[in-house]
């Protein structure tokens, strides 16, 4: 099979297209031929060594495709089924071994590029608005990187729950996309940001800040949140937040800080199917629009990473095997 393999950590150039032996499904696994592969910021953290991994490895954890083989004794799926997943290592490949526990059926009306973008970013947005801070009608929330993969989905889900969304973006094109997703106010990152957010909330601050940018926005996030509000620091696109004095949460107004991960919000099969089902249902009913901002051949995974890290992408991005 063709796959992307990483033999040393580093820049996008370490993502090398190569021929590897076809894998066999181990007990409890499906073997899936991929139709589209999701590219996520976490793939960058593994490639650069921010998160540890053994070498060599095949990057990626999210894709969609068709079941071509199953281990003996596997039930609940059949050869020919369309499935998607958010957490099977080695997904930048034509063939992927997918544990049955993480495979989710894909509704017929959801296209492959959308299915490959829906679960990791969609279920993240879902747990952020339902479980980390359950957004209430009338809340104002702040979404950083509002035109990114998670950002566009998060904005739509928060608006759907009755919130007013303020977002941040870096360009006019991204501003237009964030507004289309439902943001009422779209701001640029600047020293004035916290003042602007306070002005827009009668001096109160927002109920929740959803911050996937990290180092560059974290201090501002603390200045934008209301007394007893919550800062959900769910990523580090600009780099990790440095060590932190908890007393700052007191000064900010008895603020809650959490650093959540999707894995902890899909711990049981029931929870995974609930979140995935909500996301796929919303896509199928057109209540949720997943923007696939760019598609790259699998072989050009390095270009996809360059664009993602270079802030040149909008919405979700996918790799397409030949
Ligand atoms: P995005 O599509 O949002 O891409 C990242 C965006 O972050 C960029 O487009 C850019 O938007 C913004 N950004 C701000 N500063 C920088 C910088 N210095 N370098 C690069 N980008 C920057 O990516 P994803 O949707 O895949 O992920 C968004 C965040 O969510 C990431 O931090 C990711 O790790 C996190 N995440 C966390 C999960 C969890 O469970 N904890 C699960 C899934 C994702 P702009 O130019 O407008 O600023």
Boltz pocket constraint, residues with backbone or C-beta under 6 A from the ligand:
constraints:
  - pocket:
      binder: B
      contacts: [[A, 39], [A, 40], [A, 41], [A, 42], [A, 120], [A, 121], [A, 124], [A, 145], [A, 146], [A, 147], [A, 148], [A, 149], [A, 150], [A, 151], [A, 168], [A, 169], [A, 170], [A, 171], [A, 174], [A, 212], [A, 213], [A, 216], [A, 233], [A, 234], [A, 235], [A, 236], [A, 237], [A, 238], [A, 239], [A, 260], [A, 261], [A, 262], [A, 263], [A, 308], [A, 309], [A, 310], [A, 311], [A, 312], [A, 313], [A, 314], [A, 315], [A, 316]]
      max_distance: 6.0
